[in-house]
């Protein structure tokens, strides 16, 4: 091998190593972005579920109070 061909081979290997490193970094960033989006979605779902449960409990409280009024008035009818 001549000096020029050997230098070109080394440069090619270095270029491939740099490209591989950049690919790994890009993959890590994409995974991190995906994980953050998934965590945000999970947090949003949990907040929605908590809100929905609070609404259901509030409905039950109001419904039970209104449902009991008819029974109270029936006791006072002679």
Secondary structure as UniProt FT lines:
FT   HELIX           3..76
//
